[in-house]
Amino acid sequence: MNLRSILAATLVIVALVPVTGFAEVEETPDNPVESPAEQTVNDNQPLPVVRADINVIGALPETPAITTLGDDELRAGQSKDAGDLLREAPGVSSGRMGGHGLDPRVRGLGESSIRILIDGAEVHGGCPNRMDPPSSFAAVDSFDEVIVLRGVQTLRYGTAPGTVLFEREPIRFLEENWWQAGFNTDTGTNSDGPAVGFNASVGTSKVSLQVAGDRLAMDNYSDGDGEEVASAFDSRNGSIELGWTPDELTSLSLSYEVNRTEDALYAGAGMDSPFSDGDVARLKFRRGGTSGLLGDMSADVYWSEVEHLMDNYSLREWTAAMAMRAPSTSDSVGGRFWTDLHVADNLDLTVGVDIARNERSALRFAGPNPDNVAMLQSVLWPEVDLDQSGLFLEGLHSVGDAGSFRFGIRVDRHTASAGAADVKPTGMNPTPRQLWETYYDVVDDNWENNDVGGFVRYEHRLTRSGVGFFAGLSRTARAADTTQRFIASNNMMPAMRWVGNPYLDVAVHTQIDGGISWSGSSYSFDATVFYDDVDDEILRDRAHGQPGILRDDNATIYRNVEARRAGAEIVGRWRLGSAFTVGGDAAYVYAQNTTDDAPIAQTPPLEGNLFANWAAGGWGVSGIMRWASKQTRVDDNPMTGSGLDAAETPGWVVLDLSGEVDVGAGFRVRVGVDNVFDRTYAYHLNRDNFFDPDPIQINEPGRVFWLGLRWSGKG
């Protein structure tokens, strides 16, 4: 890689969330919140370390459109896939293909429309069918928090309409402590043996060494009707990190992480995955600001490598006409740097650069039986290189004591190329270029584009009343990803072809949004609304002879359309006395293809959570009601539209209950039951099948009993 050298409401309920609650109550004059330095660290905390006071670089705005999942959500319940965890954030849903690799969507936008960073690194999955979305490489229990940005809140991570940050904080030991460790295990009625995880650190106030690992093996689960769902998998993750904090303002860390998933079954696909391996290396630098012009500084450099295999015979009974296997790779390298500048008492600027490169290759081989799968049938990803480089400037201008303007501008350059566009598969199968030319007017396997994005937002907080609000306007652009631009999956049956469009324009989002927050000593309430007008939305569709599409044979293709999106999220929390808390959230998104006057497929309906918990004296009980309304705005007919929706979906309500107790000596025991009434239900988002043109709706697990133990200590 060239850059390696350059970068080296709904419903009421009793629900269980972790003992400290579902969301933080914001600080008000009547409800002061302790700073990290004022909080007491005790022997029972899951992470008994003091975090360095330097993790303030480029602080994100405090708006209702940002949700943080902290220790309560990350450590609660049975071990879970990161895509499953993200469902706990308002405005986030995810599609299920099996038990591993649930694919998240933010405000109805998914895949490359959202950017996912894992401790600062971008990991692009290796599967053309997204068996391994980026979130599948995040070992949930190893992170300190997960931050979900809905809409455009900052430009430092690009111009995606949604961003998910899996974050780890730098460690600094107190003088009297030199080690800390944690261990957790859990098992459930859908487990294939207990899940285990550990973390251990040693060090001083200046240097530290941390190792962590986990293993999660799940069996096929049964849905509420008792039907077995192919969903088993076995995953192992491990990491090592060396940290150096020479002073209170500076942190430097070098880490290496491995992710291994084996024998993953997918009920919603025509193949399973014998293995999916990911390796990630990171170098992170943080420097706190001084009183002069130069403020906080941050620099991240990363490298990731993914190798993936899927086939239709290793892990399932071979019943297809041909045995097939599809090996693939995805290598990424990149980095970002930014620094804050204190220009004036009421003006701070942030300037930076963000660079990323991804190389992907995938082939599909076929044969008469599993012992002879050597014929090159399709060049799925024809040695695709995607490069992105961006320069950005952000600012914060204070207006009086309560108001502020945030603004930013970003210039991005994108390039894309397919180095194997003319590689000829076996027999009569076409090259990628020949397949593209069958469906599109213009074909170019080298593409480049420059674009400008930006935003401006006013924020205001009335300190005495605890009320705050914001309103903003943004323009962002998103380039097509590897699959949308260059996928070349051939089949003798046109309806089973999947053909990228090398000449797709960038999708330009012009969005207005606003929100209000209201908090007091015992409550908090947030609400946000948005409207997004999209020029050249990148739509996955079927070939019906539309403008620019040369065929009317029902093949899966991509094209640009005009679209609009709108929606809202509401989050509330109330503390009723010293031990009892209730709350909930709800989110809705509307998406319309205005070119064809049709709903956009794979848009979640109104959905959310309601919860209640009681905690006192080292133990607690809680419950959460997860719910979704029916979705009737669908695009489920491949003869007239995309057919990406399996069908209209009914509404549902599911109750989870749990409890926990502190048994002393650093041990906590948790027990619970998910889907108490053994309901049969499925989220509206389904996953499409790589071989079968009909998408499949995968039911969620039925009733699951689980038990967990966690220990932490320090010395």
Beta strands, then each sheet from edge to edge (+ up, - down):
strand 1: 50-51
strand 2: 66-69
strand 3: 92-95
strand 4: 103-106
strand 5: 109-110
strand 6: 114-118
strand 7: 145-150
strand 8: 162-167
strand 9: 171-172
strand 10: 179-188
strand 11: 195-203
strand 12: 207-218
strand 13: 221-222
strand 14: 228-229
strand 15: 233-247
strand 16: 250-264
strand 17: 272-287
strand 18: 294-311
strand 19: 323-344
strand 20: 347-367
strand 21: 375-399
strand 22: 403-418
strand 23: 446-462
strand 24: 467-478
strand 25: 488-489
strand 26: 498-499
strand 27: 507-519
strand 28: 523-542
strand 29: 556-576
strand 30: 580-593
strand 31: 598-599
strand 32: 607-616
strand 33: 619-628
strand 34: 652-664
strand 35: 667-674
strand 36: 704-714
sheet 1: 1+ 9-
sheet 2: 2+ 7- 8+ 6+
sheet 3: 3+ 4- 5+
sheet 4: 31+ 30- 29+ 28- 27+ 24- 23+ 22- 21+ 20- 19+ 18- 17+ 16- 15+ 12- 11+ 10- 36+ 35- 34+ 33- 32+
sheet 5: 13+ 14-
sheet 6: 25+ 26-
end
